[in-house]
């Protein structure tokens, strides 16, 4: 349940950060929001990859 809460907070905050980053490169709101959604998806995938990598390294070096 705590993980769901963290994800529910993480993804919207990530979207807002992506919105600020992307808004510097686009002139219209439509293009900005579309690019922010794409960038948020990319960042979520990278976050999952990093989380899985850190978990595997933890299991490798620390163990069960």
CHARMM-style PDB file with segment names, atoms N, HN, CA, C and O in Angstrom:
ATOM      1  N   UNK     1       0.820  -1.190   0.000  1.00  0.00      PROA
ATOM      2  CA  UNK     1       0.000   0.000   0.000  1.00  0.00      PROA
ATOM      3  C   UNK     1       0.870   1.261   0.000  1.00  0.00      PROA
ATOM      4  O   UNK     1       0.530   2.254  -0.644  1.00  0.00      PROA
ATOM      5  N   UNK     2       1.975   1.218   0.713  1.00  0.00      PROA
ATOM      6  HN  UNK     2       2.251   0.411   1.235  1.00  0.00      PROA
ATOM      7  CA  UNK     2       2.869   2.360   0.746  1.00  0.00      PROA
ATOM      8  C   UNK     2       3.498   2.601  -0.631  1.00  0.00      PROA
ATOM      9  O   UNK     2       3.709   3.745  -1.032  1.00  0.00      PROA
ATOM     10  N   UNK     3       3.793   1.517  -1.346  1.00  0.00      PROA
ATOM     11  HN  UNK     3       3.621   0.587  -1.020  1.00  0.00      PROA
ATOM     12  CA  UNK     3       4.365   1.656  -2.682  1.00  0.00      PROA
ATOM     13  C   UNK     3       3.381   2.343  -3.624  1.00  0.00      PROA
ATOM     14  O   UNK     3       3.784   3.187  -4.425  1.00  0.00      PROA
ATOM     15  N   UNK     4       2.117   1.999  -3.541  1.00  0.00      PROA
ATOM     16  HN  UNK     4       1.790   1.314  -2.891  1.00  0.00      PROA
ATOM     17  CA  UNK     4       1.105   2.649  -4.382  1.00  0.00      PROA
ATOM     18  C   UNK     4       1.002   4.139  -4.078  1.00  0.00      PROA
ATOM     19  O   UNK     4       0.840   4.950  -4.989  1.00  0.00      PROA
ATOM     20  N   UNK     5       1.095   4.498  -2.805  1.00  0.00      PROA
ATOM     21  HN  UNK     5       1.227   3.839  -2.065  1.00  0.00      PROA
ATOM     22  CA  UNK     5       1.068   5.904  -2.437  1.00  0.00      PROA
ATOM     23  C   UNK     5       2.279   6.634  -3.010  1.00  0.00      PROA
ATOM     24  O   UNK     5       2.157   7.744  -3.529  1.00  0.00      PROA
ATOM     25  N   UNK     6       3.437   6.008  -2.911  1.00  0.00      PROA
ATOM     26  HN  UNK     6       3.536   5.107  -2.489  1.00  0.00      PROA
ATOM     27  CA  UNK     6       4.649   6.643  -3.444  1.00  0.00      PROA
ATOM     28  C   UNK     6       4.568   6.822  -4.955  1.00  0.00      PROA
ATOM     29  O   UNK     6       4.980   7.854  -5.485  1.00  0.00      PROA
ATOM     30  N   UNK     7       4.043   5.826  -5.640  1.00  0.00      PROA
ATOM     31  HN  UNK     7       3.709   4.987  -5.210  1.00  0.00      PROA
ATOM     32  CA  UNK     7       3.880   5.936  -7.096  1.00  0.00      PROA
ATOM     33  C   UNK     7       2.849   7.011  -7.435  1.00  0.00      PROA
ATOM     34  O   UNK     7       3.021   7.769  -8.390  1.00  0.00      PROA
ATOM     35  N   UNK     8       1.770   7.070  -6.639  1.00  0.00      PROA
ATOM     36  HN  UNK     8       1.631   6.454  -5.863  1.00  0.00      PROA
ATOM     37  CA  UNK     8       0.725   8.066  -6.876  1.00  0.00      PROA
ATOM     38  C   UNK     8       1.239   9.488  -6.671  1.00  0.00      PROA
ATOM     39  O   UNK     8       0.690  10.426  -7.250  1.00  0.00      PROA
ATOM     40  N   UNK     9       2.260   9.664  -5.877  1.00  0.00      PROA
ATOM     41  HN  UNK     9       2.706   8.903  -5.407  1.00  0.00      PROA
ATOM     42  CA  UNK     9       2.859  10.984  -5.690  1.00  0.00      PROA
ATOM     43  C   UNK     9       3.979  11.212  -6.712  1.00  0.00      PROA
ATOM     44  O   UNK     9       4.119  12.313  -7.244  1.00  0.00      PROA
ATOM     45  N   UNK    10       4.762  10.186  -6.981  1.00  0.00      PROA
ATOM     46  HN  UNK    10       4.648   9.291  -6.548  1.00  0.00      PROA
ATOM     47  CA  UNK    10       5.941  10.298  -7.841  1.00  0.00      PROA
ATOM     48  C   UNK    10       5.592  10.671  -9.279  1.00  0.00      PROA
ATOM     49  O   UNK    10       6.215  11.565  -9.852  1.00  0.00      PROA
ATOM     50  N   UNK    11       4.622  10.011  -9.856  1.00  0.00      PROA
ATOM     51  HN  UNK    11       4.116   9.286  -9.390  1.00  0.00      PROA
ATOM     52  CA  UNK    11       4.313  10.222 -11.273  1.00  0.00      PROA
ATOM     53  C   UNK    11       3.768  11.633 -11.548  1.00  0.00      PROA
ATOM     54  O   UNK    11       4.229  12.268 -12.496  1.00  0.00      PROA
ATOM     55  N   UNK    12       2.812  12.150 -10.769  1.00  0.00      PROA
ATOM     56  HN  UNK    12       2.437  11.634  -9.999  1.00  0.00      PROA
ATOM     57  CA  UNK    12       2.386  13.532 -11.045  1.00  0.00      PROA
ATOM     58  C   UNK    12       3.495  14.573 -10.835  1.00  0.00      PROA
ATOM     59  O   UNK    12       3.584  15.545 -11.585  1.00  0.00      PROA
ATOM     60  N   UNK    13       4.327  14.370  -9.827  1.00  0.00      PROA
ATOM     61  HN  UNK    13       4.254  13.580  -9.218  1.00  0.00      PROA
ATOM     62  CA  UNK    13       5.437  15.297  -9.613  1.00  0.00      PROA
ATOM     63  C   UNK    13       6.416  15.216 -10.776  1.00  0.00      PROA
ATOM     64  O   UNK    13       6.932  16.234 -11.236  1.00  0.00      PROA
ATOM     65  N   UNK    14       6.667  14.004 -11.245  1.00  0.00      PROA
ATOM     66  HN  UNK    14       6.247  13.177 -10.871  1.00  0.00      PROA
ATOM     67  CA  UNK    14       7.536  13.823 -12.400  1.00  0.00      PROA
ATOM     68  C   UNK    14       6.951  14.520 -13.630  1.00  0.00      PROA
ATOM     69  O   UNK    14       7.683  15.125 -14.413  1.00  0.00      PROA
ATOM     70  N   UNK    15       5.633  14.432 -13.795  1.00  0.00      PROA
ATOM     71  HN  UNK    15       5.038  13.940 -13.159  1.00  0.00      PROA
ATOM     72  CA  UNK    15       4.975  15.109 -14.910  1.00  0.00      PROA
ATOM     73  C   UNK    15       5.141  16.624 -14.804  1.00  0.00      PROA
ATOM     74  O   UNK    15       5.405  17.290 -15.806  1.00  0.00      PROA
ATOM     75  N   UNK    16       4.990  17.166 -13.607  1.00  0.00      PROA
ATOM     76  HN  UNK    16       4.776  16.625 -12.793  1.00  0.00      PROA
ATOM     77  CA  UNK    16       5.127  18.612 -13.434  1.00  0.00      PROA
ATOM     78  C   UNK    16       6.554  19.073 -13.731  1.00  0.00      PROA
ATOM     79  O   UNK    16       6.754  20.129 -14.331  1.00  0.00      PROA
ATOM     80  N   UNK    17       7.536  18.290 -13.317  1.00  0.00      PROA
ATOM     81  HN  UNK    17       7.374  17.432 -12.829  1.00  0.00      PROA
ATOM     82  CA  UNK    17       8.929  18.626 -13.623  1.00  0.00      PROA
ATOM     83  C   UNK    17       9.153  18.555 -15.131  1.00  0.00      PROA
ATOM     84  O   UNK    17       9.799  19.432 -15.705  1.00  0.00      PROA
ATOM     85  N   UNK    18       8.626  17.522 -15.769  1.00  0.00      PROA
ATOM     86  HN  UNK    18       8.102  16.810 -15.302  1.00  0.00      PROA
ATOM     87  CA  UNK    18       8.764  17.399 -17.227  1.00  0.00      PROA
ATOM     88  C   UNK    18       8.067  18.555 -17.933  1.00  0.00      PROA
ATOM     89  O   UNK    18       8.546  19.038 -18.959  1.00  0.00      PROA
ATOM     90  N   UNK    19       6.956  18.994 -17.398  1.00  0.00      PROA
ATOM     91  HN  UNK    19       6.566  18.602 -16.565  1.00  0.00      PROA
ATOM     92  CA  UNK    19       6.237  20.124 -17.985  1.00  0.00      PROA
ATOM     93  C   UNK    19       7.092  21.385 -17.967  1.00  0.00      PROA
ATOM     94  O   UNK    19       7.123  22.128 -18.948  1.00  0.00      PROA
ATOM     95  N   UNK    20       7.775  21.626 -16.879  1.00  0.00      PROA
ATOM     96  HN  UNK    20       7.750  21.022 -16.082  1.00  0.00      PROA
ATOM     97  CA  UNK    20       8.648  22.797 -16.784  1.00  0.00      PROA
ATOM     98  C   UNK    20       9.832  22.675 -17.735  1.00  0.00      PROA
ATOM     99  O   UNK    20      10.204  23.644 -18.397  1.00  0.00      PROA
ATOM    100  N   UNK    21      10.424  21.483 -17.800  1.00  0.00      PROA
ATOM    101  HN  UNK    21      10.121  20.696 -17.262  1.00  0.00      PROA
ATOM    102  CA  UNK    21      11.587  21.279 -18.669  1.00  0.00      PROA
ATOM    103  C   UNK    21      11.198  21.434 -20.137  1.00  0.00      PROA
ATOM    104  O   UNK    21      11.911  22.080 -20.905  1.00  0.00      PROA
ATOM    105  N   UNK    22      10.075  20.848 -20.524  1.00  0.00      PROA
ATOM    106  HN  UNK    22       9.496  20.324 -19.900  1.00  0.00      PROA
ATOM    107  CA  UNK    22       9.653  20.848 -21.921  1.00  0.00      PROA
ATOM    108  C   UNK    22       9.101  22.210 -22.336  1.00  0.00      PROA
ATOM    109  O   UNK    22       9.206  22.588 -23.502  1.00  0.00      PROA
ATOM    110  N   UNK    23       8.523  22.940 -21.408  1.00  0.00      PROA
ATOM    111  HN  UNK    23       8.438  22.633 -20.460  1.00  0.00      PROA
ATOM    112  CA  UNK    23       7.926  24.236 -21.746  1.00  0.00      PROA
ATOM    113  C   UNK    23       8.958  25.227 -22.261  1.00  0.00      PROA
ATOM    114  O   UNK    23       8.608  26.189 -22.945  1.00  0.00      PROA
ATOM    115  N   UNK    24      10.208  25.004 -21.943  1.00  0.00      PROA
ATOM    116  HN  UNK    24      10.492  24.223 -21.387  1.00  0.00      PROA
ATOM    117  CA  UNK    24      11.257  25.893 -22.416  1.00  0.00      PROA
ATOM    118  C   UNK    24      11.571  25.676 -23.895  1.00  0.00      PROA
ATOM    119  O   UNK    24      12.264  26.488 -24.508  1.00  0.00      PROA
ATOM    120  N   UNK    25      11.065  24.586 -24.471  1.00  0.00      PROA
ATOM    121  HN  UNK    25      10.502  23.926 -23.973  1.00  0.00      PROA
ATOM    122  CA  UNK    25      11.397  24.240 -25.843  1.00  0.00      PROA
ATOM    123  C   UNK    25      10.219  24.334 -26.817  1.00  0.00      PROA
ATOM    124  O   UNK    25      10.405  24.222 -28.029  1.00  0.00      PROA
ATOM    125  N   UNK    26       9.012  24.540 -26.293  1.00  0.00      PROA
ATOM    126  HN  UNK    26       8.860  24.631 -25.308  1.00  0.00      PROA
ATOM    127  CA  UNK    26       7.821  24.563 -27.152  1.00  0.00      PROA
ATOM    128  C   UNK    26       7.064  25.877 -26.962  1.00  0.00      PROA
ATOM    129  O   UNK    26       7.127  26.505 -25.905  1.00  0.00      PROA
ATOM    130  N   UNK    27       6.346  26.274 -28.018  1.00  0.00      PROA
ATOM    131  HN  UNK    27       6.295  25.764 -28.876  1.00  0.00      PROA
ATOM    132  CA  UNK    27       5.641  27.551 -27.987  1.00  0.00      PROA
ATOM    133  C   UNK    27       4.168  27.404 -27.621  1.00  0.00      PROA
ATOM    134  O   UNK    27       3.598  28.313 -27.018  1.00  0.00      PROA
ATOM    135  N   UNK    28       3.536  26.280 -27.970  1.00  0.00      PROA
ATOM    136  HN  UNK    28       3.999  25.541 -28.459  1.00  0.00      PROA
ATOM    137  CA  UNK    28       2.108  26.113 -27.702  1.00  0.00      PROA
ATOM    138  C   UNK    28       1.884  25.175 -26.530  1.00  0.00      PROA
ATOM    139  O   UNK    28       2.718  24.324 -26.225  1.00  0.00      PROA
ATOM    140  N   UNK    29       0.746  25.346 -25.882  1.00  0.00      PROA
ATOM    141  HN  UNK    29       0.067  26.038 -26.130  1.00  0.00      PROA
ATOM    142  CA  UNK    29       0.415  24.510 -24.731  1.00  0.00      PROA
ATOM    143  C   UNK    29       0.191  23.064 -25.164  1.00  0.00      PROA
ATOM    144  O   UNK    29       0.569  22.133 -24.453  1.00  0.00      PROA
ATOM    145  N   UNK    30      -0.416  22.881 -26.314  1.00  0.00      PROA
ATOM    146  HN  UNK    30      -0.723  23.637 -26.891  1.00  0.00      PROA
ATOM    147  CA  UNK    30      -0.691  21.530 -26.809  1.00  0.00      PROA
ATOM    148  C   UNK    30       0.605  20.751 -27.034  1.00  0.00      PROA
ATOM    149  O   UNK    30       0.727  19.602 -26.607  1.00  0.00      PROA
ATOM    150  N   UNK    31       1.543  21.360 -27.686  1.00  0.00      PROA
ATOM    151  HN  UNK    31       1.445  22.293 -28.033  1.00  0.00      PROA
ATOM    152  CA  UNK    31       2.828  20.702 -27.936  1.00  0.00      PROA
ATOM    153  C   UNK    31       3.586  20.468 -26.634  1.00  0.00      PROA
ATOM    154  O   UNK    31       4.263  19.452 -26.475  1.00  0.00      PROA
ATOM    155  N   UNK    32       3.469  21.411 -25.707  1.00  0.00      PROA
ATOM    156  HN  UNK    32       2.919  22.236 -25.836  1.00  0.00      PROA
ATOM    157  CA  UNK    32       4.155  21.276 -24.428  1.00  0.00      PROA
ATOM    158  C   UNK    32       3.617  20.097 -23.633  1.00  0.00      PROA
ATOM    159  O   UNK    32       4.392  19.301 -23.104  1.00  0.00      PROA
ATOM    160  N   UNK    33       2.308  19.977 -23.545  1.00  0.00      PROA
ATOM    161  HN  UNK    33       1.678  20.623 -23.975  1.00  0.00      PROA
ATOM    162  CA  UNK    33       1.702  18.882 -22.774  1.00  0.00      PROA
ATOM    163  C   UNK    33       2.006  17.534 -23.424  1.00  0.00      PROA
ATOM    164  O   UNK    33       2.329  16.571 -22.729  1.00  0.00      PROA
ATOM    165  N   UNK    34       1.907  17.460 -24.744  1.00  0.00      PROA
ATOM    166  HN  UNK    34       1.645  18.242 -25.309  1.00  0.00      PROA
ATOM    167  CA  UNK    34       2.214  16.198 -25.429  1.00  0.00      PROA
ATOM    168  C   UNK    34       3.665  15.777 -25.188  1.00  0.00      PROA
ATOM    169  O   UNK    34       3.940  14.611 -24.905  1.00  0.00      PROA
ATOM    170  N   UNK    35       4.575  16.716 -25.299  1.00  0.00      PROA
ATOM    171  HN  UNK    35       4.352  17.663 -25.529  1.00  0.00      PROA
ATOM    172  CA  UNK    35       5.989  16.405 -25.071  1.00  0.00      PROA
ATOM    173  C   UNK    35       6.248  16.053 -23.615  1.00  0.00      PROA
ATOM    174  O   UNK    35       7.089  15.202 -23.324  1.00  0.00      PROA
ATOM    175  N   UNK    36       5.537  16.698 -22.697  1.00  0.00      PROA
ATOM    176  HN  UNK    36       4.855  17.390 -22.934  1.00  0.00      PROA
ATOM    177  CA  UNK    36       5.707  16.396 -21.271  1.00  0.00      PROA
ATOM    178  C   UNK    36       5.215  14.991 -20.946  1.00  0.00      PROA
ATOM    179  O   UNK    36       5.822  14.297 -20.131  1.00  0.00      PROA
ATOM    180  N   UNK    37       4.136  14.571 -21.567  1.00  0.00      PROA
ATOM    181  HN  UNK    37       3.643  15.135 -22.229  1.00  0.00      PROA
ATOM    182  CA  UNK    37       3.625  13.209 -21.345  1.00  0.00      PROA
ATOM    183  C   UNK    37       4.633  12.186 -21.853  1.00  0.00      PROA
ATOM    184  O   UNK    37       4.899  11.186 -21.187  1.00  0.00      PROA
ATOM    185  N   UNK    38       5.188  12.434 -23.024  1.00  0.00      PROA
ATOM    186  HN  UNK    38       4.971  13.247 -23.566  1.00  0.00      PROA
ATOM    187  CA  UNK    38       6.187  11.523 -23.589  1.00  0.00      PROA
ATOM    188  C   UNK    38       7.419  11.468 -22.692  1.00  0.00      PROA
ATOM    189  O   UNK    38       7.932  10.388 -22.398  1.00  0.00      PROA
ATOM    190  N   UNK    39       7.890  12.631 -22.261  1.00  0.00      PROA
ATOM    191  HN  UNK    39       7.474  13.509 -22.500  1.00  0.00      PROA
ATOM    192  CA  UNK    39       9.080  12.681 -21.408  1.00  0.00      PROA
ATOM    193  C   UNK    39       8.818  12.026 -20.055  1.00  0.00      PROA
ATOM    194  O   UNK    39       9.696  11.353 -19.515  1.00  0.00      PROA
ATOM    195  N   UNK    40       7.621  12.214 -19.501  1.00  0.00      PROA
ATOM    196  HN  UNK    40       6.908  12.760 -19.940  1.00  0.00      PROA
ATOM    197  CA  UNK    40       7.270  11.570 -18.235  1.00  0.00      PROA
ATOM    198  C   UNK    40       7.290  10.054 -18.394  1.00  0.00      PROA
ATOM    199  O   UNK    40       7.796   9.346 -17.524  1.00  0.00      PROA
ATOM    200  N   UNK    41       6.749   9.561 -19.486  1.00  0.00      PROA
ATOM    201  HN  UNK    41       6.337  10.136 -20.193  1.00  0.00      PROA
ATOM    202  CA  UNK    41       6.787   8.118 -19.742  1.00  0.00      PROA
ATOM    203  C   UNK    41       8.204   7.591 -19.841  1.00  0.00      PROA
ATOM    204  O   UNK    41       8.517   6.520 -19.319  1.00  0.00      PROA
ATOM    205  N   UNK    42       9.061   8.348 -20.514  1.00  0.00      PROA
ATOM    206  HN  UNK    42       8.806   9.217 -20.938  1.00  0.00      PROA
ATOM    207  CA  UNK    42      10.462   7.955 -20.640  1.00  0.00      PROA
ATOM    208  C   UNK    42      11.147   7.941 -19.279  1.00  0.00      PROA
ATOM    209  O   UNK    42      11.910   7.027 -18.965  1.00  0.00      PROA
ATOM    210  N   UNK    43      10.866   8.963 -18.476  1.00  0.00      PROA
ATOM    211  HN  UNK    43      10.246   9.706 -18.731  1.00  0.00      PROA
ATOM    212  CA  UNK    43      11.473   9.036 -17.146  1.00  0.00      PROA
ATOM    213  C   UNK    43      10.947   7.941 -16.226  1.00  0.00      PROA
ATOM    214  O   UNK    43      11.691   7.435 -15.386  1.00  0.00      PROA
ATOM    215  N   UNK    44       9.687   7.569 -16.370  1.00  0.00      PROA
ATOM    216  HN  UNK    44       9.082   7.980 -17.053  1.00  0.00      PROA
ATOM    217  CA  UNK    44       9.131   6.481 -15.555  1.00  0.00      PROA
ATOM    218  C   UNK    44       9.815   5.167 -15.920  1.00  0.00      PROA
ATOM    219  O   UNK    44      10.147   4.372 -15.041  1.00  0.00      PROA
ATOM    220  N   UNK    45      10.026   4.939 -17.215  1.00  0.00      PROA
ATOM    221  HN  UNK    45       9.757   5.585 -17.930  1.00  0.00      PROA
ATOM    222  CA  UNK    45      10.722   3.716 -17.638  1.00  0.00      PROA
ATOM    223  C   UNK    45      12.141   3.698 -17.086  1.00  0.00      PROA
ATOM    224  O   UNK    45      12.587   2.669 -16.579  1.00  0.00      PROA
ATOM    225  N   UNK    46      12.858   4.815 -17.173  1.00  0.00      PROA
ATOM    226  HN  UNK    46      12.495   5.652 -17.584  1.00  0.00      PROA
ATOM    227  CA  UNK    46      14.211   4.878 -16.614  1.00  0.00      PROA
ATOM    228  C   UNK    46      14.204   4.681 -15.106  1.00  0.00      PROA
ATOM    229  O   UNK    46      15.106   4.046 -14.560  1.00  0.00      PROA
ATOM    230  N   UNK    47      13.210   5.212 -14.436  1.00  0.00      PROA
ATOM    231  HN  UNK    47      12.477   5.728 -14.879  1.00  0.00      PROA
ATOM    232  CA  UNK    47      13.107   5.035 -12.985  1.00  0.00      PROA
ATOM    233  C   UNK    47      12.917   3.568 -12.623  1.00  0.00      PROA
ATOM    234  O   UNK    47      13.510   3.076 -11.663  1.00  0.00      PROA
ATOM    235  N   UNK    48      12.091   2.876 -13.394  1.00  0.00      PROA
ATOM    236  HN  UNK    48      11.610   3.276 -14.173  1.00  0.00      PROA
ATOM    237  CA  UNK    48      11.879   1.448 -13.145  1.00  0.00      PROA
ATOM    238  C   UNK    48      13.160   0.664 -13.404  1.00  0.00      PROA
ATOM    239  O   UNK    48      13.510  -0.232 -12.636  1.00  0.00      PROA
ATOM    240  N   UNK    49      13.856   1.000 -14.479  1.00  0.00      PROA
ATOM    241  HN  UNK    49      13.572   1.728 -15.102  1.00  0.00      PROA
ATOM    242  CA  UNK    49      15.119   0.323 -14.789  1.00  0.00      PROA
ATOM    243  C   UNK    49      16.134   0.544 -13.667  1.00  0.00      PROA
ATOM    244  O   UNK    49      16.809  -0.397 -13.250  1.00  0.00      PROA
ATOM    245  N   UNK    50      16.244   1.760 -13.187  1.00  0.00      PROA
ATOM    246  HN  UNK    50      15.696   2.525 -13.526  1.00  0.00      PROA
ATOM    247  CA  UNK    50      17.177   2.047 -12.096  1.00  0.00      PROA
ATOM    248  C   UNK    50      16.772   1.345 -10.808  1.00  0.00      PROA
ATOM    249  O   UNK    50      17.634   0.843 -10.086  1.00  0.00      PROA
ATOM    250  N   UNK    51      15.491   1.301 -10.509  1.00  0.00      PROA
ATOM    251  HN  UNK    51      14.791   1.709 -11.096  1.00  0.00      PROA
ATOM    252  CA  UNK    51      15.018   0.617  -9.304  1.00  0.00      PROA
ATOM    253  C   UNK    51      15.316  -0.872  -9.365  1.00  0.00      PROA
ATOM    254  O   UNK    51      15.768  -1.454  -8.378  1.00  0.00      PROA
ATOM    255  N   UNK    52      15.070  -1.492 -10.506  1.00  0.00      PROA
ATOM    256  HN  UNK    52      14.704  -1.019 -11.307  1.00  0.00      PROA
ATOM    257  CA  UNK    52      15.359  -2.917 -10.664  1.00  0.00      PROA
ATOM    258  C   UNK    52      16.867  -3.168 -10.571  1.00  0.00      PROA
ATOM    259  O   UNK    52      17.297  -4.139  -9.948  1.00  0.00      PROA
ATOM    260  N   UNK    53      17.665  -2.300 -11.187  1.00  0.00      PROA
ATOM    261  HN  UNK    53      17.315  -1.511 -11.693  1.00  0.00      PROA
ATOM    262  CA  UNK    53      19.122  -2.454 -11.125  1.00  0.00      PROA
ATOM    263  C   UNK    53      19.631  -2.343  -9.692  1.00  0.00      PROA
ATOM    264  O   UNK    53      20.467  -3.140  -9.263  1.00  0.00      PROA
ATOM    265  N   UNK    54      19.132  -1.362  -8.955  1.00  0.00      PROA
ATOM    266  HN  UNK    54      18.453  -0.715  -9.303  1.00  0.00      PROA
ATOM    267  CA  UNK    54      19.573  -1.198  -7.567  1.00  0.00      PROA
ATOM    268  C   UNK    54      19.142  -2.381  -6.709  1.00  0.00      PROA
ATOM    269  O   UNK    54      19.882  -2.810  -5.823  1.00  0.00      PROA
ATOM    270  N   UNK    55      17.949  -2.909  -6.969  1.00  0.00      PROA
ATOM    271  HN  UNK    55      17.348  -2.561  -7.688  1.00  0.00      PROA
ATOM    272  CA  UNK    55      17.478  -4.065  -6.209  1.00  0.00      PROA
ATOM    273  C   UNK    55      18.334  -5.289  -6.511  1.00  0.00      PROA
ATOM    274  O   UNK    55      18.679  -6.042  -5.601  1.00  0.00      PROA
ATOM    275  N   UNK    56      18.679  -5.494  -7.776  1.00  0.00      PROA
ATOM    276  HN  UNK    56      18.399  -4.882  -8.515  1.00  0.00      PROA
ATOM    277  CA  UNK    56      19.537  -6.627  -8.132  1.00  0.00      PROA
ATOM    278  C   UNK    56      20.930  -6.486  -7.522  1.00  0.00      PROA
ATOM    279  O   UNK    56      21.503  -7.468  -7.051  1.00  0.00      PROA
ATOM    280  N   UNK    57      21.474  -5.275  -7.528  1.00  0.00      PROA
ATOM    281  HN  UNK    57      21.009  -4.477  -7.911  1.00  0.00      PROA
ATOM    282  CA  UNK    57      22.776  -5.056  -6.900  1.00  0.00      PROA
ATOM    283  C   UNK    57      22.706  -5.280  -5.388  1.00  0.00      PROA
ATOM    284  O   UNK    57      23.644  -5.805  -4.790  1.00  0.00      PROA
ATOM    285  N   UNK    58      21.613  -4.887  -4.788  1.00  0.00      PROA
ATOM    286  HN  UNK    58      20.850  -4.460  -5.273  1.00  0.00      PROA
ATOM    287  CA  UNK    58      21.436  -5.118  -3.357  1.00  0.00      PROA
ATOM    288  C   UNK    58      21.401  -6.612  -3.056  1.00  0.00      PROA
ATOM    289  O   UNK    58      22.043  -7.077  -2.115  1.00  0.00      PROA
ATOM    290  N   UNK    59      20.656  -7.352  -3.852  1.00  0.00      PROA
ATOM    291  HN  UNK    59      20.134  -6.973  -4.617  1.00  0.00      PROA
ATOM    292  CA  UNK    59      20.581  -8.798  -3.637  1.00  0.00      PROA
ATOM    293  C   UNK    59      21.920  -9.463  -3.915  1.00  0.00      PROA
ATOM    294  O   UNK    59      22.272 -10.443  -3.257  1.00  0.00      PROA
ATOM    295  N   UNK    60      22.665  -8.949  -4.873  1.00  0.00      PROA
ATOM    296  HN  UNK    60      22.379  -8.153  -5.407  1.00  0.00      PROA
ATOM    297  CA  UNK    60      23.958  -9.512  -5.215  1.00  0.00      PROA
ATOM    298  C   UNK    60      24.979  -9.301  -4.108  1.00  0.00      PROA
ATOM    299  O   UNK    60      25.695 -10.227  -3.729  1.00  0.00      PROA
ATOM    300  N   UNK    61      25.043  -8.073  -3.591  1.00  0.00      PROA
ATOM    301  HN  UNK    61      24.461  -7.321  -3.899  1.00  0.00      PROA
ATOM    302  CA  UNK    61      26.087  -7.751  -2.626  1.00  0.00      PROA
ATOM    303  C   UNK    61      25.667  -7.990  -1.165  1.00  0.00      PROA
ATOM    304  O   UNK    61      26.496  -8.364  -0.336  1.00  0.00      PROA
ATOM    305  N   UNK    62      24.413  -7.780  -0.862  1.00  0.00      PROA
ATOM    306  HN  UNK    62      23.739  -7.477  -1.536  1.00  0.00      PROA
ATOM    307  CA  UNK    62      23.952  -7.937   0.525  1.00  0.00      PROA
ATOM    308  C   UNK    62      23.300  -9.301   0.728  1.00  0.00      PROA
ATOM    309  O   UNK    62      23.459  -9.914   1.783  1.00  0.00      PROA
ATOM    310  N   UNK    63      22.577  -9.769  -0.261  1.00  0.00      PROA
ATOM    311  HN  UNK    63      22.447  -9.270  -1.118  1.00  0.00      PROA
ATOM    312  CA  UNK    63      21.906 -11.056  -0.169  1.00  0.00      PROA
ATOM    313  C   UNK    63      20.487 -10.903   0.338  1.00  0.00      PROA
ATOM    314  O   UNK    63      19.981  -9.794   0.508  1.00  0.00      PROA
ATOM    315  N   UNK    64      19.856 -12.046   0.576  1.00  0.00      PROA
ATOM    316  HN  UNK    64      20.267 -12.947   0.437  1.00  0.00      PROA
ATOM    317  CA  UNK    64      18.473 -12.047   1.018  1.00  0.00      PROA
ATOM    318  C   UNK    64      18.429 -11.508   2.416  1.00  0.00      PROA
ATOM    319  OT1 UNK    64      17.353 -11.412   3.007  1.00  0.00      PROA
TER     320      UNK     64
END
